[in-house]
Amino acid sequence: MADTSRLFDLTGRIACVTGASSGLGQQAASALADAGARVVAVARRAEALEDWAERTGPPAATVAADLSDRDALPDIAAQVSNAFGAPDIVIHAAGINTREAADDVTPEGWDVTIGLNLAVPFFLSQAFVPAMKDRGWGRIVNFASLQTSRAFPGGVAYGASKGGIGQLTRAMAEAWSSFGINTNAIGPGFFPTELTGPVFADPERAARNAEQTCIGRNGTLDDIEGPLLFLSSDASAYVTGQVLMVDGGFTAK
């Protein structure tokens, strides 16, 4: 019988995970490290990153930076590459949701949301693609959302950015998959993170969301690990341009 465990083995791979100071981003960083990758965790909060690196142990590195500063992205990419070399796995978990009602959306809120949620995944990936092309192998995983295909109250800017992620993922796949660089997206349902704090702070609302899934519960952080490892490894060699909803069947109903 063939040993299929090697399909998910990331030994020797270098991964960059944004939004790794908490929530799904940090869970993703830990999962990749457990699978053998050398992980560079990127986020604004240096103390949270250092705590993660201490708990994870070597090889793990951190870059404290503000990804919303577009002009800083080339320097951030260089800092990431300085740790172990240019990454061949990039996970875009950083995001923001201003939750502004449609009548209250501001240009500032719109710009920071579209910039961080949609522009950063493209431009940061673009910076790493040349090294992936040289290796003939790469994995890019964007973070989509229930709002990639559903409209939620207070989600005009966020929904626009996550709807864009669906098309960006397909466009990146079209551009780079022939070089061995597969691009896919994960679409989390309701998980307990900082972004969904207001949801889980209301037990009745959290329960209603759980009831809307096929499985009958909201997500736990470790539910993201299997899908993430699949899309980050050789297991997904013939999968690209796809949005994998990890939502307990929320979007199936």
C-alpha positions as CSV (number, residue, x, y, z in Angstrom):
1,M,0.0,0.0,0.0
2,A,1.3,3.4,-0.9
3,D,2.4,5.8,1.9
4,T,0.1,8.8,1.3
5,S,1.3,10.6,4.5
6,R,4.1,12.2,2.4
7,L,1.5,14.1,0.5
8,F,1.0,16.3,3.5
9,D,4.6,16.5,4.7
10,L,6.0,20.0,4.5
11,T,9.5,19.2,5.6
12,G,11.9,21.5,3.8
13,R,9.2,24.0,2.8
14,I,9.2,27.6,3.8
15,A,5.9,29.3,4.7
16,C,4.8,32.8,5.3
17,V,1.5,33.3,7.2
18,T,0.0,36.7,7.6
19,G,-2.4,37.6,10.4
20,A,-0.5,35.1,12.6
21,S,-0.8,36.9,15.9
22,S,-4.1,35.3,16.8
23,G,-7.1,33.2,15.6
24,L,-7.1,31.3,12.3
25,G,-3.8,32.9,11.2
26,Q,-2.0,31.7,14.3
27,Q,-3.6,28.3,14.0
28,A,-2.5,28.1,10.4
29,A,1.1,29.0,11.3
30,S,1.2,26.3,14.0
31,A,-0.3,23.7,11.7
32,L,2.3,24.3,9.1
33,A,5.1,24.2,11.6
34,D,3.8,20.9,13.0
35,A,3.9,19.6,9.4
36,G,7.6,20.4,9.1
37,A,7.6,23.8,7.5
38,R,9.9,26.6,8.5
39,V,7.3,29.3,9.2
40,V,7.6,33.1,9.2
41,A,4.6,34.6,11.1
42,V,3.6,38.2,10.1
43,A,1.4,40.6,12.0
44,R,1.4,43.9,13.7
45,R,1.6,42.8,17.3
46,A,5.2,41.9,18.0
47,E,4.6,40.6,21.5
48,A,1.9,38.1,20.4
49,L,4.2,36.9,17.6
50,E,7.1,36.4,19.9
51,D,4.9,34.4,22.3
52,W,3.8,32.2,19.4
53,A,7.4,31.7,18.3
54,E,8.5,30.8,21.8
55,R,5.7,28.2,22.1
56,T,6.4,26.8,18.7
57,G,10.2,26.6,19.0
58,P,12.7,26.5,16.1
59,P,12.5,26.8,13.3
60,A,10.0,29.7,13.6
61,A,10.5,33.4,12.8
62,T,8.4,36.5,13.1
63,V,8.1,39.8,11.3
64,A,6.2,42.6,13.1
65,A,4.8,44.8,10.4
66,D,1.7,46.8,9.2
67,L,0.6,45.1,6.0
68,S,-1.9,47.9,5.4
69,D,1.0,50.2,4.5
70,R,1.2,49.4,0.7
71,D,4.6,51.1,0.4
72,A,6.1,48.9,3.0
73,L,5.2,45.6,1.3
74,P,8.5,45.2,-0.6
75,D,10.4,45.7,2.7
76,I,8.1,43.3,4.5
77,A,8.6,40.7,1.7
78,A,12.4,41.1,2.1
79,Q,12.2,40.7,5.9
80,V,10.2,37.5,5.4
81,S,12.7,36.1,3.0
82,N,15.7,37.0,5.2
83,A,14.6,34.4,7.8
84,F,14.9,31.2,5.8
85,G,14.8,32.2,2.2
86,A,11.9,33.1,0.0
87,P,8.7,31.2,1.0
88,D,7.1,28.7,-1.3
89,I,3.9,28.6,0.8
90,V,2.0,31.9,1.5
91,I,-1.1,32.0,3.6
92,H,-3.0,35.3,3.6
93,A,-5.0,35.2,6.8
94,A,-4.7,38.9,7.7
95,G,-7.9,40.8,7.5
96,I,-10.2,43.5,8.8
97,N,-14.0,44.0,9.0
98,T,-15.1,47.5,9.9
99,R,-18.7,46.5,10.1
100,E,-20.0,49.8,8.8
101,A,-23.6,50.0,7.7
102,A,-24.1,50.8,4.0
103,D,-25.2,54.4,4.8
104,D,-22.2,54.9,7.1
105,V,-19.3,53.5,5.0
106,T,-16.5,56.0,4.9
107,P,-13.8,56.3,2.2
108,E,-11.2,55.5,4.9
109,G,-13.0,52.4,6.1
110,W,-13.4,51.2,2.5
111,D,-9.8,51.8,1.5
112,V,-8.3,50.0,4.5
113,T,-10.6,47.1,4.0
114,I,-10.0,46.6,0.3
115,G,-6.3,47.3,0.8
116,L,-5.7,44.7,3.5
117,N,-8.2,42.1,2.5
118,L,-7.8,42.2,-1.3
119,A,-4.7,44.1,-2.4
120,V,-2.2,42.7,0.1
121,P,-2.8,39.0,-0.9
122,F,-2.0,39.9,-4.5
123,F,1.0,42.2,-4.1
124,L,2.7,40.2,-1.4
125,S,2.2,37.1,-3.4
126,Q,3.6,38.9,-6.5
127,A,6.7,39.6,-4.6
128,F,7.3,35.9,-3.8
129,V,6.3,34.5,-7.2
130,P,9.7,34.8,-8.9
131,A,11.4,32.5,-6.4
132,M,8.4,30.0,-6.6
133,K,8.9,30.0,-10.4
134,D,12.6,29.2,-10.0
135,R,11.7,26.3,-7.8
136,G,8.8,25.2,-10.0
137,W,6.6,24.8,-6.9
138,G,4.4,27.1,-4.8
139,R,1.2,27.2,-2.9
140,I,-0.8,30.4,-2.2
141,V,-3.8,30.2,0.0
142,N,-6.1,33.2,0.3
143,F,-8.8,33.6,2.9
144,A,-12.3,34.0,1.5
145,S,-15.4,34.2,3.7
146,L,-19.1,33.4,3.9
147,Q,-19.4,36.9,2.5
148,T,-17.6,35.8,-0.7
149,S,-21.0,34.7,-1.8
150,R,-23.5,35.9,0.9
151,A,-24.5,39.4,1.9
152,F,-24.4,40.2,5.6
153,P,-25.5,43.3,7.4
154,G,-22.7,45.8,7.8
155,G,-20.6,44.0,5.3
156,V,-20.5,46.2,2.2
157,A,-16.8,46.9,2.2
158,Y,-15.8,43.5,3.8
159,G,-18.1,41.6,1.4
160,A,-16.7,43.5,-1.6
161,S,-13.2,42.5,-0.6
162,K,-14.1,38.9,0.0
163,G,-16.1,38.6,-3.1
164,G,-13.0,40.0,-4.8
165,I,-10.9,37.3,-3.2
166,G,-12.9,34.6,-5.1
167,Q,-12.1,36.2,-8.4
168,L,-8.5,37.1,-7.4
169,T,-7.9,33.4,-6.5
170,R,-9.1,32.3,-10.0
171,A,-7.0,35.0,-11.7
172,M,-3.9,34.2,-9.8
173,A,-4.4,30.5,-10.6
174,E,-4.7,31.3,-14.3
175,A,-1.5,33.4,-14.2
176,W,0.8,31.2,-12.2
177,S,-0.4,27.6,-12.1
178,S,1.5,26.6,-15.2
179,F,4.7,27.4,-13.3
180,G,3.7,24.9,-10.5
181,I,2.2,27.6,-8.3
182,N,-1.3,26.7,-7.2
183,T,-3.6,29.3,-5.8
184,N,-6.7,28.4,-3.8
185,A,-8.8,30.0,-1.0
186,I,-10.3,28.8,2.2
187,G,-13.7,30.2,3.1
188,P,-14.1,29.8,6.9
189,G,-17.6,29.8,8.4
190,F,-18.1,31.1,12.0
191,F,-15.0,30.4,14.0
192,P,-14.1,32.1,17.4
193,T,-11.7,34.8,16.3
194,E,-11.2,38.5,17.0
195,L,-13.1,39.3,13.8
196,T,-16.1,37.3,15.0
197,G,-15.9,38.4,18.6
198,P,-19.2,40.3,18.4
199,V,-20.9,37.2,17.1
200,F,-19.7,34.9,19.8
201,A,-20.3,37.5,22.5
202,D,-24.0,36.9,21.8
203,P,-24.8,33.3,22.7
204,E,-28.2,33.4,20.9
205,R,-26.7,34.7,17.7
206,A,-23.9,32.1,17.9
207,A,-26.5,29.4,18.4
208,R,-28.5,30.6,15.4
209,N,-25.4,30.5,13.2
210,A,-24.7,27.0,14.4
211,E,-28.2,25.9,13.5
212,Q,-27.7,27.2,9.9
213,T,-24.9,24.7,9.3
214,C,-25.4,21.2,8.1
215,I,-23.2,19.8,10.9
216,G,-25.0,21.7,13.6
217,R,-22.1,23.6,15.2
218,N,-19.8,26.5,14.7
219,G,-16.2,25.9,13.9
220,T,-13.3,25.3,16.3
221,L,-9.8,26.5,15.4
222,D,-8.4,23.1,14.7
223,D,-11.1,22.5,12.0
224,I,-9.0,24.7,9.7
225,E,-5.9,22.5,9.9
226,G,-6.8,19.6,7.5
227,P,-8.1,21.8,4.7
228,L,-5.1,24.2,5.1
229,L,-2.5,21.4,5.0
230,F,-4.3,20.0,1.9
231,L,-4.0,23.2,0.0
232,S,-0.5,23.9,1.2
233,S,1.0,20.6,0.2
234,D,1.6,18.1,-2.6
235,A,-1.8,16.7,-1.8
236,S,-3.4,19.5,-3.8
237,A,-1.1,19.1,-6.9
238,Y,-4.1,19.2,-9.3
239,V,-6.3,21.7,-7.4
240,T,-6.1,25.3,-8.3
241,G,-8.4,28.3,-8.6
242,Q,-10.8,26.9,-6.1
243,V,-12.6,28.3,-3.0
244,L,-12.9,25.6,-0.4
245,M,-15.7,26.5,2.1
246,V,-14.8,25.3,5.6
247,D,-18.1,26.2,7.1
248,G,-19.8,23.1,8.4
249,G,-22.2,23.3,5.4
250,F,-23.5,26.8,6.1
251,T,-23.4,27.7,2.4
252,A,-24.9,24.4,1.4
253,K,-28.3,25.2,2.9
